[in-house]
Amino acid sequence: MTAKKERDNNAVFETMPIPRALFTMAVPTIIGQLVVLVYSLADTFYMGRTNNPLMVAGASLILPVYNICISIAGLAGTGGGTLISRLLGAGKQEQAGKVSAFSFWLSLGAALFFSVFTWIFMEPLLVLLGASGDTCGYARQYAFCVIVLGAVPTVMAVAMSNLLRSVSCARQAGFGVSMGGIINIFLDPLFMFVLFPRGMETAAAGIATMLSNVIVCMYYLAVIFRMRRTTVLNFSLAAGMPEAASIRSIFAVGIPACIATLLFDLAYVVIDKLATGYGDIPLAAVGIVLKAERLPLNVGIGLCQGMMPIAAYNYASGNLGRMKQVVSLSRLVGLVIAAVSILLYEGFATQILRFFINDPQTIAIGANFLRVRCLATPFMFMSFHLVNLFQAVGKGDRALFLAVVRWAVFNIPMLFLFNAVLGMYGIVCTQMAADICTVAVSFYVYHRFKVSVGAVRKT
């Protein structure tokens, strides 16, 4: 890697004003996340054009499994990516290159395992998700396409985008995500309403999603191969394996990141399972709401992903003042976005539901659900913002603790409790109650972390 190119890459981390640095890293990522949201909504939107709630419900059942597939990328993408940023901050470029190659092959192996596992255990998995006789066929079609065939390109694409952000290449990472989303938006109607016969719309949407991820994966492979001489990113293990401490660090952050997403998806599985007890129409409404609420959350995720490499680099280099500034600014921006989103959802819930489906009963139920669920948005953002901060600085144990508290201690038990007491609306109300409790615990843990960092700095 040339000295000039290294200085250019590090300027975002070291010398660029904080607002501009966060803007440079976060905006491409936010755009990419918004496009991801659009193309994840595209499947629901186009299936909604069939006015078949069973098809929407079947595809919605697979959403948690697809998210679990993406979570696997966190093992290498988050664990390896944040470590690369910290190693660069500590001036250990050679070790960062070894971590890059190890993370690449780790993500490939994990994706292959998940693909085969889903294929073998497809039927019991659908039963676990709560698929009924009416929705099982649609769910199976979608799962085979986006998980069994699509796990490898999906996981690899997400992991490589994280690795690119770790060396301040947020623009290339964001472009790949955006490109895949746009391709999928165009492939969905082509496959669903032109190339495939009626009744196969779910499989067609799944194939469109899988192919778009293949294209993105190929793009990232080409970008990293071209940049191998100007960044530490590479695919080759010829230079040797990373140090044992680096491998432990990858898993120390990557496994908690993966578990956090798994717990998140387990909560969604519980929501779907409980919602099936109220019939297929409420299940379809919940599926749409869980996707519609993602707009501010995806923006928040993009914001956090832009914040993480800057925080990681400056934490490792000892510039704690700069780290705290980027953390505070990203938190403020995220909360403003959450507040605006609540106003929009409360005012236009019916129109948002009508965008996805024309069934009046589904619209009426879903609009009420959305108005309740959106109130949790600022608390949800604060919860994952603090988790991402701990991942950035290599404190995977704290990130895992907060994830377990959020989902296993508060959210999932509250789902069963609120469902028993309040019925269907109890399921919808749970998120806000659980995240208020989580934020309180998170700030306590964060305060302890700041005190410990301050003490180390003084010594």
URTA-V361066 format. One record per backbone hydrogen bond with DSSP energy under -0.5 kcal/mol. CO is the residue of the C=O (numbers start at 1). NH is the residue of the N-H. Records with the same first field share a line. If there is no record, write none. Layout:
CO = NH ; NH
This chain:
2 = 6
3 = 7
4 = 8
5 = 9
6 = 10
7 = 11
8 = 12
9 = 12
10 = 14
11 = 15 ; 16
17 = 21
18 = 22
19 = 23
20 = 24
21 = 25
22 = 26
23 = 27
25 = 29
26 = 30
27 = 31
28 = 32
29 = 33
30 = 34
31 = 35
32 = 36
33 = 37
34 = 38
35 = 39
36 = 40
37 = 41
38 = 42
39 = 43
40 = 44
41 = 45
42 = 46
43 = 47
44 = 48
45 = 49
47 = 50 ; 52
48 = 51 ; 358
51 = 53
52 = 55 ; 56
53 = 57
54 = 58
55 = 59
56 = 60
57 = 61
58 = 62
59 = 62 ; 63
60 = 63
62 = 66
63 = 67
64 = 68
65 = 69
66 = 70
67 = 71
68 = 72
69 = 72 ; 73
70 = 73 ; 74
71 = 74 ; 75
72 = 75 ; 76
73 = 77
74 = 78 ; 79
76 = 80 ; 81
77 = 81
78 = 82
79 = 83
80 = 84
81 = 85
82 = 86
83 = 87
84 = 88
85 = 89
86 = 90
87 = 92
88 = 91
91 = 93
92 = 96
93 = 97
94 = 98
95 = 99
96 = 100
97 = 101
98 = 102
99 = 103
100 = 104
101 = 105
102 = 106
103 = 107
104 = 108
105 = 109
106 = 110
107 = 111
108 = 112
109 = 113
110 = 114
111 = 115
112 = 116
113 = 117
114 = 118
115 = 119
116 = 120
117 = 121
119 = 122
121 = 125
122 = 126
123 = 127
124 = 128
125 = 129
126 = 130 ; 131
127 = 130
132 = 136
135 = 139
136 = 140
137 = 141
138 = 142
139 = 143
140 = 144
141 = 145
142 = 146
143 = 147 ; 148
144 = 149
147 = 151
150 = 154
151 = 155
152 = 156
153 = 157
154 = 158
155 = 159
156 = 160
157 = 161
158 = 162
159 = 163
160 = 164
161 = 165
162 = 166
163 = 167
164 = 167 ; 169
165 = 168
168 = 170
169 = 173
170 = 174
171 = 175
172 = 176
173 = 177
174 = 178
175 = 179
176 = 180
177 = 181
178 = 182
179 = 183
180 = 184
181 = 185
182 = 186
183 = 187
184 = 188
185 = 189
186 = 190
187 = 191
188 = 192
189 = 193
190 = 194 ; 195
191 = 196
197 = 200
200 = 204
201 = 205
202 = 206
203 = 207
204 = 208
205 = 209
206 = 210
207 = 211
208 = 212
209 = 213
210 = 214
211 = 215
212 = 216
213 = 217
214 = 218
215 = 219
216 = 220
217 = 221
218 = 222
219 = 223
220 = 224
221 = 225
222 = 226
223 = 227
225 = 228
227 = 230 ; 231
237 = 240
243 = 247
244 = 248
245 = 249
246 = 250
247 = 251
248 = 252
249 = 253
250 = 254
251 = 255 ; 256
253 = 257
254 = 258
255 = 259
256 = 260
257 = 261
258 = 262
259 = 263
260 = 264
261 = 265
262 = 266
263 = 267
264 = 268
265 = 269
266 = 270
267 = 271
268 = 272
269 = 273
270 = 274
271 = 275
272 = 276
273 = 277
274 = 277
275 = 278
276 = 279
279 = 283
280 = 284
281 = 285
282 = 286
283 = 287
284 = 288
285 = 289
286 = 290
287 = 291
288 = 292
289 = 293
291 = 294
292 = 295
293 = 297
294 = 298
295 = 299
296 = 300
297 = 301
298 = 302
299 = 303
300 = 304
301 = 305
302 = 306
303 = 307
304 = 308
305 = 309
306 = 310
307 = 311
308 = 312
309 = 313
310 = 314
311 = 315
312 = 316
313 = 317
314 = 318 ; 319
315 = 318
318 = 320
319 = 323
320 = 324
321 = 325
322 = 326
323 = 327
324 = 328
325 = 329
326 = 330
327 = 331
328 = 332
329 = 333
330 = 334
331 = 335
332 = 336
333 = 337
334 = 338
335 = 339
336 = 340
337 = 341
338 = 342
339 = 343
340 = 344
341 = 345
342 = 346
343 = 347
344 = 348
345 = 349
348 = 352
349 = 353
350 = 354
351 = 355
352 = 356
353 = 356 ; 357
358 = 360
359 = 363
360 = 364
361 = 365
362 = 366
363 = 367
364 = 368
365 = 369
366 = 370
367 = 371
368 = 372
369 = 373
370 = 374
372 = 375
373 = 376
374 = 377
376 = 380
377 = 381
378 = 382
379 = 383
380 = 384
381 = 385
382 = 386
383 = 387
384 = 388
385 = 389
386 = 390
387 = 391
388 = 392
389 = 393
390 = 395
391 = 394
394 = 396
395 = 399
396 = 400
397 = 401
398 = 402
399 = 403
400 = 404
401 = 405
402 = 406
403 = 407
404 = 408 ; 409
405 = 410
406 = 411
407 = 412
410 = 414
411 = 415
412 = 416
413 = 417
414 = 418
415 = 419
416 = 420
417 = 421
418 = 422 ; 423
419 = 423
422 = 425
423 = 426 ; 427
424 = 428
425 = 429
426 = 430
429 = 433
430 = 434
431 = 435
432 = 436
433 = 437
434 = 438
435 = 439
436 = 440
437 = 441
438 = 442
439 = 443
440 = 444
441 = 445
442 = 446
443 = 447
444 = 448
445 = 449
446 = 450
447 = 451
448 = 452
449 = 453
450 = 454
451 = 455
452 = 456
453 = 457
454 = 458
455 = 459
